[in-house]
Structure formats: C-alpha cells, structure tokens
C-alpha cells in the first residue's frame, strides 16, 4: 500500500488541518488538458428549479445548503495545484476550517448570485461554460456555484475543473445540494453553524488507483490495442473558420418525450443501447457536414477531405467515455455514503470503426466536387445498412475494450503518463467525441424533484438539467443524457475551426438522421 499513500488524503505533519493527495489517471489527464488547452475540458452542470422564491428567502438558504454540502462532500471544497518538475503531479488540498468564519469565507469565494437580469437558462449555461475556467496549477478552489433568476424560477450551475467532477457526478452534486436546500426552505434543518468541522475529512475520497487496488483490479501489462487502431483513420488538417470566434460554441438538442420513447422502443427491438444508436447517428451527422463543408469551401479543400474519406480504412472517435462508480466496491458507489469516492470517476478511450458502413450512406462526385446522401426511410437496404452495418460496427467497437475495473485501472495508468509527455496536437484534428451521462432517472438523480412526479405544493421541482464542457479544439463533441423522459444532446467545439452555422448544420443533420431511422 505504500506506493499508493500519495493518493490518499493525509494531514500535513506540520499542520493537521491541511490534507493533501496527488491526482491520478483521468484526474491528471483532465488537469493537463485544461492547463494547456485553454480550459478544455472544464465542466458546467446546470439545473433550473421552480417555484420562483424571492431572493431574500433563497439566497441565505442556498448559502446554508452549499455549506452543508461541503460538510458531507468535502471534495467540492479542495484546491488544485501542481508540483514542480520533474514530479509534475497535480495535487488536491483540503483545509479543515478552524472556525465558522473560514467556512463563511469559502462560501463567499465560491457562491455567486447573479440576479441583475433574467436570461434564458441555456444562454446562461453557455456563458458560464465559455467564460469561467482557470488553470488547475493555480491553487484555486476546484469548483464554483452560480445562481441566477429565470422567468419562473432559478438556475443553479456548478462550474468545476474536470479533475474533480464529471457529468454524472455533477448532476449528483446538484441532487445532493437540493437534499440540503429543501429542509432549509421548509424550516426543518439544523443550523449549519452547528456542524462539527474536522470530522468531514473521513469523507475525502482517495484516487481511483487506491479504490482499484482495494478491489484487486490491477493494471494489465500486456493490453493489446484495438484491432483497427493501426489502420489509417479518416481525417484532414483543420483550417480556421471564416469568420471565427475565439471561444467555444454550443448547440443543444432536446428530443421530446415521444421521440425519446420511440428511441427506447426501437433500441430494444434491435438489441442495442441508446448510447450505441446516438453514437452511430452522430457519426452520420459529423461525416455528412464534414463532406458538405469541404465541398462548399472549394475543390482544393474538398479533394483533401474526400480523398482521405475514400482511401482511409477507419473512422476514429477520438474519445468516448464510461463511468465506473457503479463498479466500485460498495462503500464508494454513493455520493451520500461516508466514503463517497472521487467525484471524477470516468474513463476515456478511442473507438475504431471500418469506413465501409459509413461509405454506404454517401456518394462522392469528384467532377463536381460534391457529395450526396444515399438514404430512404422506406428502403429496407438503408435500414439494414444502418442497423446491421453502422450500429453493429459501433457496438463492436466498444467490445474492443476491457470495460472491467481492471481495464479501467490499465487505462488510468496510461493516462497518468500525460503529466510528463503532453502532446499539444492530441486533439488538433476534427475527430468526433461522444459521451453518455446516462438516464438520470435510472441513476436515481433528482427522483424527488421531477416534474412528472405529480405532487402538489412541492418545495422544489427541477424543470431542466443541462451538462456541458468547455471545448477549445477542432474536435466536435456530442454529450448526451436523459432527464424526465427526454433525451438531450449538447454539441460543442472550438469556434476557431467551426462556425455557429456549421455546428447548426451538424445538429440539423443529426435531427434528420434521427427522423430517418428512429
């Protein structure tokens, strides 16, 4: 266990109020990326609530709930730093409050009410995602809470360094915040000034390698790469958009209940998951708009993109992500437990698919530098090409990876190496990234607050849930989740390489492909 001690929060020998551990795996990977890629992939998680409490009532209640949440989840109140070379590891440090004044000071530094102007929920979410980030080496708190009014309620958004939060945990943290807030609003909670500070340190989570070791899941030394990973991938040099915007751009797709329900029905009929279907649809939208945008740019650009399209063997999704909290030992599975585990419990891996199922849907005309889509919703061949071709290839690409805790441990060990050898071009290509947070209902998140849970005079109802990453690279990402029967997909990319109009075209294409096959 001695080699793992660096990754367990321990008090300083000179000051027992200071607890520190090192980051590991995806914690280190996300920290290094944010440090070098303009805040990519900082995470913003948002909910909107009803009713519209007046600020005089809500503000002190939220402040008290935020403080109570720190006591039960102290990982939200750590600071991130970095050790100098040659060590290079990132660290997380927790300071036990010496008195309630220090708790109040933390709340003042991390909780912000923005009550001057009522704005659209998604517009505020995008603004926070784009404007709020910092380098993980700067010794700052890992996360902030922003509260602002909506037309009929309030919006809560947490902005976190991705080394200390992930999409699923972000919604979980907000769910835990509401469990503190509701009793305060109802007048049944004990004063937070009476909380016993110091005992919360037992809930400071170790890094994933400690948990994996406890589960006897050790990194493999002979992990074979995916079978298609050595073949040529379809890609092309990114070019500056014209006009370009020096920030990330986003677009949100919220499928209505009927469409989401139909997706579930058809996925079960074909023995597939929502993640596999959405990923396949994302591939088609990404490929269609990449070819169309190249055609619009002119023959030279089109030739570069279409030549690679025709000659490459593999379509590469540079990253897709899997969450492992549910596979941890029992004591680390819940955020409300006495040992909640780290807030960042995800794992990233590339997917490799043969280009053949994708080429079935597009025809290149070199004489006119144009592309046409080959699909007919009533055509059995098109349906078979999608379900038996592309969706099957997508599903099989996941099978190339070991998704056990041992596979997770192996990839975490690999991810740790980035702190010594970071490649600035790691995502400087227009690849696709996908990530599924999951169905919040099945995860038990916001169960007590869903609009569909009929109950008169509820203290709080969560009317909307949004998660997004700050993206500052040419790659295009689709992050998706389901809440209260509706599937949401948020697309984002760096504005220097993709215009708002081009991202809208991707989203429109994505909607069309849903209409064709679902």
Helices and strands as residue ranges (DSSP letters): G 2-7, E 10-11, E 18-22, H 26-36, E 43-50, H 55-72, G 74-77, E 79-82, E 90-95, H 100-110, E 111-114, H 121-131, E 138-141, E 143-149, E 154-160, G 162-164, H 167-186, G 192-194, G 199-203, H 208-214, E 248-254, H 257-269, H 274-297, H 299-311, E 314-323, G 325-327, G 330-332, E 346-354, H 356-359, E 362-365, E 370-373, H 380-384, I 385-391, H 392-399, H 405-416, G 417-419, E 432-439, G 447-449, E 461-469, E 476-483, E 486-494, H 500-517
